[in-house]
Amino acid sequence: MLDTAYLVELTDELEASVQGQDVDSILQFCEQHDTFIRSIQPSNDAGVNQAIKEFAQVHQRALELVENLHTVMQNELFKSTKTRQGVIQYKGVKHAK
């Protein structure tokens, strides 16, 4: 049986991290509670299903935040790599005689 109070507590904790856009906290949360998150199953009780739905929505927003940050970091890495490659091309000009 799913512990609804614990699920609501986790939902509030994750919501606070999402609102604060604290990606490290989100990643740590998911790592710590991975087993519990994967064990969540739908129930016959409408109240429990509503709590699960709210948690799923918050979890989805957290995943989107992490994915967006990952995309931004990849773009910045690509830009710095391209800039570095551009600088390497002109290295010979600096030492030309």
Buried (B, 14 or more C-beta within 10 A) or exposed (E): EBEBEEBEEBBEBBBEBBEEEBBEBBEEBBEEBEEEBEEBEEBEEEEBEEBBEBBEEBBEBBEEBBEEEEEEEEEEEEEEEEEEEEEEEEEEEEEEE
